[in-house]
Amino acid sequence: MTIKMYHYPKCSTCRKAQKWLSDHEVAYEAIDVVNAPPTAAQIEQWHKDSGEALKRFFNTSGQKYRALDLKNKLADMSEQEQYALLASDGMLLKRPLVTDGNQVTLGFKEDVYENTWLAKEK
């Protein structure tokens, strides 16, 4: 399966991740998270696949997250409500989100990419 990167083109972290993948010749499909946000069902599956806390899927430093006061609201929301919220606006999603259908990485850390995506290509 092709690696898919959900990103925001103006995000510097996303650009660093794209450069890293390209420099290491890791093939990927770039998907603009604002123009083509993932569905709630996709996010739910990624959450289960990742082993990460659901809160890690939120872009906690984003303007939209702060404007909606999600810091104080997430604890009272069900997982299904959180999946629907993440799917409603790509700017709420932590990015880049990279997946191959089995593994998921959130954000960009070089060592995580090396252990996840570089190992995949070998």
C-alpha positions in Angstrom: 0.0 0.0 0.0 1.1 3.5 -0.8 2.2 5.7 2.1 -0.2 8.6 2.5 0.8 11.9 4.1 -2.0 14.2 5.3 -0.5 17.6 5.4 -1.1 21.3 5.3 1.0 22.9 2.5 1.9 26.0 4.6 3.0 24.0 7.6 6.8 24.1 8.1 6.8 20.8 9.9 4.9 19.2 7.0 7.5 20.6 4.6 10.3 19.2 6.7 8.6 15.8 6.7 8.1 15.9 3.0 11.7 16.8 2.4 12.9 14.0 4.7 10.7 11.4 2.8 11.9 12.7 -0.6 15.6 12.8 0.5 15.3 9.2 1.7 13.4 8.2 -1.5 10.3 7.0 0.4 7.4 7.1 -2.0 4.3 8.8 -0.7 1.0 10.5 -1.7 0.6 14.0 -0.3 -3.0 14.8 0.6 -4.0 18.4 1.6 -5.8 17.9 5.0 -7.8 21.0 4.5 -9.1 20.2 1.0 -9.5 16.5 1.6 -9.9 15.8 5.3 -10.1 12.2 6.4 -13.4 10.7 7.5 -14.3 10.0 11.1 -14.0 6.2 10.3 -10.5 6.7 9.0 -9.4 8.6 12.0 -10.9 6.0 14.3 -9.0 3.2 12.5 -5.8 5.2 12.7 -6.3 5.8 16.4 -6.7 2.1 16.9 -3.7 1.3 14.7 -1.4 3.9 16.3 -1.7 2.9 20.0 -1.6 6.7 20.7 -4.0 8.6 22.9 -6.8 10.2 20.9 -5.7 13.6 22.2 -2.5 13.2 20.2 -4.5 13.4 17.0 -5.4 17.0 17.8 -3.3 19.9 16.7 -3.2 21.4 20.2 -1.2 24.4 19.1 -3.6 25.4 16.3 -5.8 28.5 16.3 -8.9 26.4 15.7 -8.2 24.2 18.7 -7.8 27.2 21.0 -10.8 29.1 19.5 -13.0 26.1 20.3 -11.5 25.8 23.8 -11.0 22.1 23.2 -8.4 22.0 26.0 -11.4 22.2 28.4 -13.9 20.3 26.3 -12.3 17.1 25.1 -12.5 15.3 28.4 -16.3 15.6 28.3 -16.6 14.3 24.7 -17.0 10.7 23.6 -14.5 9.2 21.3 -17.1 9.2 18.5 -17.7 12.9 19.0 -13.9 13.6 18.9 -13.5 11.5 15.7 -16.4 13.5 14.1 -14.8 16.8 15.2 -11.4 15.9 13.8 -13.1 14.9 10.5 -15.0 18.2 10.4 -12.0 20.4 10.0 -8.5 19.3 8.7 -6.9 22.1 10.7 -7.8 20.3 13.9 -5.7 17.3 13.0 -2.1 16.9 14.1 0.1 17.0 11.0 1.7 15.6 9.2 -0.2 12.4 9.7 1.5 9.6 7.7 0.0 6.1 7.3 0.4 3.0 5.2 -2.8 1.5 6.3 -1.2 -0.4 9.2 1.2 2.1 10.9 0.5 5.7 11.7 2.9 8.6 12.7 1.8 12.0 14.0 4.0 15.0 13.5 7.5 14.8 12.4 10.4 13.3 14.4 13.4 12.1 12.3 14.1 9.1 14.5 10.4 8.0 14.3 10.4 8.3 10.5 13.7 6.4 10.3 12.3 3.5 12.4 8.9 3.5 10.7 9.1 4.7 7.1 12.7 4.0 6.2 12.5 0.5 7.5 9.4 0.0 5.4 11.3 0.7 2.2 14.1 -1.8 2.8 
